[in-house]
Amino acid sequence: MQSQDETRKAAVCGKPIAHSLSPVIHNAGFAAAGLTGWSYEAIECAESELPDLVAGLGPEWAGLSLTMPLKEAALRIATVATPVAIAAGVANTLVRQEDGSWHADNTDIGGMVRVLREAGLGLSRGRHAKKEAPPRITVLGGGGTARAALAAAAELGADRVTVVTRRPEARDDLAPVAVALGLTVEGVDWADAASTFSADAVISTVPKGAADDLAETVTWRADGVYFDALYDPWPTPLAASAQRAGVSVHSGLDLLLAQALSQFEQFTGVETAPEEAMRAALENAVHRP
């Protein structure tokens, strides 16, 4: 780990990026961990601009968080990457190595796993684990976050995932990811999306407004889990529908915090991120008038 007062930098990059709450979370973590020389900012960056941006970063830069549309480009920039990021084909984290190269990871995957496990999803582990059926998971969408959702599903013990998209080609793009993860993907057209909500968990990775039309047509399982990668606006119509049905509902804010904890630890070398301070800062920012 670097010395506490040494000047070190990190940032979240994407386009648009002004709305990002990542600086709030990470800067609160730096303060709580006593890393007085550390700072975290937001940098607006298009995909075509990322290679030059990364190449121009000085040695004081510890790492970058990447959001849309940079997650595939981040993986191409890295010299090495975690197996799960390679399998998913997307990365949301770049960590500078001692030799100046960049290591890529996808902490969205671990973040999703954590959120869904805390909701009670996933197979038991260990020598005394019960024999259980693999969880049935539906993923709405076929983009970069859907890739992370497939990887999370595999980590939770799923062997088959239902993927619902408006375009069949989007499902085709996920086929190599599924193969790398050892998953079977069952593709469903958007017109039939409501038929897939009997799953143990439904994970929505679609943009704002894209799933609103489902809110009045789906039938929820009261013991199911709904995870929506969005957090603004909140609740989405689909999340509100799930809440009315008594479903366990989790938002993109849960994921934002969960994935940031691992990023913080990788950037700083701190063994355990100060979760409570980071959570409190996020909640204060969300509820601030």
C-alpha positions as CSV (number, residue, x, y, z in Angstrom):
1,M,0.0,0.0,0.0
2,Q,1.2,3.5,-0.7
3,S,2.0,5.9,2.1
4,Q,-1.0,7.8,3.4
5,D,0.1,11.3,2.5
6,E,1.6,10.5,-0.9
7,T,-0.3,12.1,-3.8
8,R,-2.3,9.5,-5.7
9,K,-5.2,9.8,-8.1
10,A,-8.0,7.7,-9.4
11,A,-11.1,8.5,-11.5
12,V,-14.2,7.2,-13.1
13,C,-14.4,7.6,-16.9
14,G,-17.3,7.5,-19.3
15,K,-19.6,9.6,-21.4
16,P,-21.8,11.1,-20.0
17,I,-20.2,11.1,-16.6
18,A,-21.3,14.2,-14.7
19,H,-24.0,12.3,-12.9
20,S,-21.6,9.7,-11.4
21,L,-21.6,9.1,-7.7
22,S,-18.4,7.2,-7.7
23,P,-16.3,10.2,-6.6
24,V,-18.5,10.6,-3.6
25,I,-18.0,6.9,-2.6
26,H,-14.3,6.7,-3.2
27,N,-13.3,10.1,-1.7
28,A,-15.3,9.1,1.4
29,G,-13.3,5.9,1.5
30,F,-10.0,7.7,1.2
31,A,-10.9,10.0,4.1
32,A,-12.1,7.1,6.3
33,A,-8.9,5.1,5.6
34,G,-6.7,8.1,6.4
35,L,-5.4,8.4,2.8
36,T,-5.0,12.1,2.9
37,G,-3.0,12.4,-0.4
38,W,-5.6,10.5,-2.4
39,S,-8.3,12.0,-4.7
40,Y,-10.9,10.6,-7.1
41,E,-12.5,12.6,-9.9
42,A,-14.8,12.1,-12.9
43,I,-13.5,12.4,-16.4
44,E,-15.7,12.5,-19.5
45,C,-14.2,10.3,-22.1
46,A,-15.5,8.7,-25.3
47,E,-14.4,5.3,-26.4
48,S,-12.1,6.6,-29.1
49,E,-10.4,8.9,-26.6
50,L,-9.6,6.2,-23.9
51,P,-6.3,4.9,-25.2
52,D,-4.7,8.4,-25.4
53,L,-6.2,9.3,-22.0
54,V,-4.7,6.2,-20.3
55,A,-1.3,6.7,-22.1
56,G,-1.1,10.2,-20.8
57,L,-1.6,9.4,-17.1
58,G,1.4,10.0,-14.9
59,P,2.8,7.6,-12.3
60,E,0.6,9.2,-9.6
61,W,-2.5,7.5,-11.1
62,A,-3.4,4.3,-9.3
63,G,-6.5,3.3,-11.3
64,L,-9.6,4.0,-13.3
65,S,-13.2,3.0,-13.0
66,L,-14.9,2.6,-16.4
67,T,-18.5,3.0,-17.2
68,M,-20.4,3.1,-20.5
69,P,-19.2,3.2,-23.3
70,L,-15.7,2.2,-22.2
71,K,-16.0,-1.3,-20.8
72,E,-14.9,-3.2,-23.9
73,A,-12.1,-0.7,-24.7
74,A,-10.7,-1.0,-21.2
75,L,-10.1,-4.7,-21.7
76,R,-8.2,-4.0,-24.9
77,I,-6.0,-1.5,-23.2
78,A,-4.9,-3.8,-20.3
79,T,-1.8,-5.9,-20.5
80,V,-3.3,-8.6,-18.2
81,A,-6.8,-9.2,-16.9
82,T,-8.7,-11.4,-14.5
83,P,-10.2,-14.6,-16.0
84,V,-13.7,-13.5,-15.3
85,A,-13.2,-10.1,-17.1
86,I,-11.8,-12.0,-20.1
87,A,-14.7,-14.4,-20.1
88,A,-17.3,-11.6,-19.9
89,G,-15.4,-9.6,-22.5
90,V,-15.8,-6.4,-20.5
91,A,-13.9,-4.6,-17.7
92,N,-14.9,-1.8,-15.4
93,T,-11.6,-1.4,-13.6
94,L,-8.0,-0.6,-14.6
95,V,-5.3,-0.8,-12.0
96,R,-1.8,0.5,-12.6
97,Q,0.9,-2.0,-12.0
98,E,4.4,-1.2,-10.7
99,D,5.9,-1.5,-14.2
100,G,3.3,1.0,-15.5
101,S,1.1,-1.5,-17.3
102,W,-2.6,-1.9,-16.6
103,H,-4.5,-4.8,-15.0
104,A,-8.2,-5.1,-15.9
105,D,-10.9,-6.5,-13.7
106,N,-14.7,-6.5,-13.7
107,T,-15.9,-5.7,-10.2
108,D,-19.5,-5.4,-11.4
109,I,-19.6,-9.2,-11.5
110,G,-18.5,-9.7,-7.9
111,G,-20.8,-6.8,-6.9
112,M,-23.8,-8.5,-8.5
113,V,-22.9,-11.8,-6.8
114,R,-22.7,-10.1,-3.4
115,V,-26.0,-8.3,-3.8
116,L,-27.8,-11.4,-5.0
117,R,-26.3,-13.7,-2.4
118,E,-27.4,-11.3,0.3
119,A,-30.8,-11.6,-1.2
120,G,-30.7,-15.3,-0.7
121,L,-29.8,-16.4,-4.2
122,G,-27.2,-19.0,-5.1
123,L,-26.2,-22.5,-4.3
124,S,-24.9,-23.4,-0.9
125,R,-21.1,-24.1,-0.7
126,G,-18.8,-26.2,1.3
127,R,-18.7,-29.8,2.3
128,H,-22.0,-29.6,4.1
129,A,-23.8,-27.8,1.3
130,K,-27.3,-29.0,0.6
131,K,-28.2,-30.5,-2.8
132,E,-30.1,-27.8,-4.5
133,A,-31.4,-27.1,-8.0
134,P,-29.3,-24.4,-9.8
135,P,-31.0,-21.0,-9.6
136,R,-33.1,-20.0,-12.5
137,I,-32.2,-16.5,-13.7
138,T,-33.6,-14.2,-16.3
139,V,-31.5,-11.3,-17.7
140,L,-33.2,-8.4,-19.5
141,G,-30.8,-6.9,-22.1
142,G,-27.8,-7.9,-24.1
143,G,-25.2,-5.2,-23.5
144,G,-22.1,-5.0,-21.4
145,T,-23.9,-5.1,-18.1
146,A,-25.8,-8.2,-19.3
147,R,-22.4,-9.9,-19.8
148,A,-21.5,-9.2,-16.2
149,A,-24.9,-10.6,-15.2
150,L,-24.2,-13.8,-17.1
151,A,-20.9,-14.1,-15.2
152,A,-22.6,-13.4,-11.9
153,A,-25.2,-16.1,-12.7
154,A,-22.4,-18.6,-13.4
155,E,-20.8,-17.7,-10.1
156,L,-24.1,-18.2,-8.3
157,G,-24.4,-21.8,-9.6
158,A,-26.7,-21.3,-12.6
159,D,-26.2,-23.6,-15.6
160,R,-28.8,-22.0,-17.8
161,V,-29.9,-18.3,-18.1
162,T,-32.8,-16.9,-20.0
163,V,-31.9,-13.7,-21.9
164,V,-34.6,-11.4,-23.2
165,T,-33.7,-8.8,-25.8
166,R,-35.4,-6.7,-28.5
167,R,-32.9,-7.8,-31.1
168,P,-31.9,-11.4,-31.6
169,E,-28.5,-10.2,-32.7
170,A,-27.8,-9.0,-29.2
171,R,-28.3,-12.5,-27.9
172,D,-26.0,-13.8,-30.6
173,D,-23.3,-11.4,-29.3
174,L,-23.6,-13.0,-25.9
175,A,-23.0,-16.6,-27.2
176,P,-19.2,-16.5,-26.8
177,V,-19.5,-15.2,-23.3
178,A,-21.9,-18.0,-22.4
179,V,-19.6,-20.6,-23.8
180,A,-16.6,-19.2,-21.9
181,L,-18.7,-19.3,-18.7
182,G,-20.1,-22.8,-19.3
183,L,-23.6,-21.5,-19.5
184,T,-26.5,-22.4,-21.8
185,V,-28.5,-19.3,-22.9
186,E,-32.1,-19.5,-23.8
187,G,-33.1,-16.6,-26.0
188,V,-36.5,-15.0,-25.7
189,D,-37.9,-12.1,-27.7
190,W,-39.1,-9.0,-25.9
191,A,-42.7,-9.6,-26.8
192,D,-42.6,-12.8,-24.6
193,A,-40.6,-11.2,-21.7
194,A,-43.5,-11.5,-19.2
195,S,-43.3,-15.3,-19.5
196,T,-39.8,-15.3,-18.0
197,F,-40.6,-13.7,-14.7
198,S,-41.1,-17.0,-12.9
199,A,-37.4,-17.3,-12.5
200,D,-35.7,-17.2,-9.0
201,A,-34.2,-13.8,-10.0
202,V,-34.8,-11.3,-12.8
203,I,-31.8,-9.0,-13.6
204,S,-32.6,-5.9,-15.7
205,T,-29.6,-4.4,-17.5
206,V,-31.6,-2.3,-20.0
207,P,-31.5,1.5,-20.3
208,K,-33.9,3.9,-18.6
209,G,-37.4,3.5,-19.8
210,A,-36.7,0.3,-21.9
211,A,-38.5,-2.1,-19.5
212,D,-41.3,0.3,-18.3
213,D,-43.8,-1.5,-20.6
214,L,-43.5,-4.7,-18.6
215,A,-44.6,-3.2,-15.3
216,E,-48.3,-3.8,-15.8
217,T,-48.0,-7.1,-17.6
218,V,-45.7,-9.3,-15.5
219,T,-46.6,-11.7,-12.7
220,W,-44.1,-11.7,-9.9
221,R,-43.0,-14.5,-7.6
222,A,-43.4,-13.3,-4.1
223,D,-40.2,-15.2,-3.1
224,G,-38.3,-14.0,-6.1
225,V,-35.6,-11.4,-6.4
226,Y,-35.5,-8.4,-8.8
227,F,-32.3,-6.6,-9.4
228,D,-32.3,-3.4,-11.6
229,A,-29.0,-2.0,-12.6
230,L,-30.6,1.5,-12.8
231,Y,-30.8,3.9,-9.8
232,D,-32.0,7.1,-11.4
233,P,-34.9,7.5,-11.6
234,W,-35.8,5.2,-8.7
235,P,-37.9,3.2,-8.4
236,T,-38.3,2.3,-12.0
237,P,-41.9,1.3,-12.9
238,L,-40.8,-2.3,-13.0
239,A,-39.1,-2.0,-9.6
240,A,-42.2,-0.4,-8.1
241,S,-44.3,-3.2,-9.5
242,A,-42.0,-5.7,-7.8
243,Q,-42.1,-3.9,-4.5
244,R,-45.9,-3.9,-4.6
245,A,-45.8,-7.7,-5.1
246,G,-43.5,-8.1,-2.1
247,V,-40.5,-9.2,-4.1
248,S,-37.0,-8.6,-2.8
249,V,-35.9,-5.6,-4.8
250,H,-32.3,-4.2,-5.3
251,S,-31.1,-1.2,-7.3
252,G,-28.1,0.0,-9.1
253,L,-27.0,1.8,-6.0
254,D,-26.5,-1.5,-4.2
255,L,-24.3,-2.6,-7.1
256,L,-22.5,0.8,-7.3
257,L,-21.4,0.4,-3.7
258,A,-20.6,-3.3,-3.9
259,Q,-18.4,-3.0,-7.0
260,A,-16.7,0.1,-5.6
261,L,-15.4,-1.7,-2.5
262,S,-13.3,-4.1,-4.6
263,Q,-12.1,-1.2,-6.8
264,F,-11.1,0.7,-3.7
265,E,-9.1,-2.2,-2.3
266,Q,-7.3,-2.8,-5.7
267,F,-6.5,0.9,-6.1
268,T,-5.1,1.5,-2.6
269,G,-3.9,-1.8,-1.3
270,V,-6.1,-1.4,1.8
271,E,-7.1,-4.9,2.8
272,T,-10.7,-4.0,3.7
273,A,-12.5,-1.0,2.3
274,P,-14.3,1.2,4.9
275,E,-17.7,0.1,3.7
276,E,-19.8,1.9,6.3
277,A,-18.3,5.3,5.5
278,M,-18.6,4.7,1.8
279,R,-22.2,3.6,2.2
280,A,-23.1,6.6,4.3
281,A,-21.6,9.0,1.8
282,L,-23.6,7.4,-1.0
283,E,-26.8,7.6,0.9
284,N,-26.2,11.2,1.9
285,A,-25.6,12.1,-1.7
286,V,-28.7,10.4,-2.9
287,H,-30.9,12.0,-0.3
288,R,-29.4,15.4,-0.6
289,P,-32.0,18.0,-1.8
